[in-house]
């Protein structure tokens, strides 16, 4: 009965995009079902967009000095890892982002923490592991559905760093597709079973024409672990300095919403 009730709900209510009003249970009895409070509207669901889960647990604010972005985050193994990378792109601010530099034209370089499979090292992982880690529905590009057509273009290891070139297609709210390319750089902090991934990418149209590829590769190559220190913190949400704080703005501007890549779809057709 409960499953029938959920399926008979108006689509926008079932998706959590409208306030939870009562609706028919669908069994013909004329009764009403009141959706649970989890469906209530929120700042991050007003546009149907949810915040990506990149596994990043910050102990302090991200900083940018010149072109260098620095962050301290909790990783497995009882460690706080100080990580940095260089980018000419501007530090992204707001509740939607963890550690990211981006542009108004859709270029972005962002950090992601991923647990390595038991007994694995960066060198031993198949290249497709990186596409699976980056292109999930909970990832940076999965706000409107998991990216499709993920492909590995190149794969190399240098000085303990794994560099994987990928291409994929992200989706927009209306289903429009946007072809994109990225370089995934991965390092493993000593003493941790986590990998830190820097994903630097842009629309396929801007990859060559606008010099985005060179900027993305420079950012990916610059990813580095500055140092680590012991901590009692676990890489879980309550350890994040932002935990329990509102991510909304003082006004109604959608500071929680990330970029809409559908506006770059037209460029991809050029």
Phi, psi and omega in degrees: 000318182294319179297319179297323181295317181294318182291335182271358179291150175305140186308318183290329177288314181299329180276354179082020184262352176234160177301146185285084176273159179291146178216163182298144184283343175089001183260359178090001182275349180083002180285167179242144176245135176256117181300153178293162184296343180297339180273359182299148182293147179217170183298331182270348181250002181299328179257007183079010185253133179249154181289133181293150176256098184257006177073011184273123178241105185269142176259351179199174180294149173283142180235155174227118177245110187065240179255011182257121174262134181230144179209148174248121181225156181276132177233165179298149181102009180069044184230147164256124184253126174267119184234151181213155170207161182251139178202141175281350178283156187277144176303128179276131181242155180120163186294344181285337190253153171255274177237104186207144169240138181208181179229168177290344182267007174097358174289145180204145172229117185226155183262143178220138176253129182226134176287131178285147174302146184305130178081003183262157171234167180302322182293328187273348184287140173291151183301328182294341177300324182289321177294322178295321182291323187270327191257026177282167180293337178271359184276185185298328183256013185255018184301327182242026181123151181298137176302155181239172177059034179292129181223147173265122182264322181207156183210126181210157176233132181212125176053044177077009181242132178263131179237119183234122175271132180227160171227152181194175178235122178265160184247151179254173180303325181270004179092000178295147182254145178228113179288135183222158175228153182203159171247127178256118177253134184228136175228156178239114178299137179300131179089001181239152175261013177262154170246142174255122182250134170249119180255114182241117186208180182199174175295151181300326181294323183269351184302314180260313189297322188252011178076013182294328181299314180298318180294319180293317180294321179297318179296314182298317181294333185275352182303132182206149172268116182282325180175170177224158175212153183288150178207157174269355181287145175258152179285065181230159186309316182297343179279346182285135182296342180273352186300129178085353179266147177291141176257003181277163180274169176284337175253189181264015176295142185280068180292339180280345186271135176279181182291151177261106186286353180296334181288348177265356183297323180297324179295326184294337182280348181291000000 
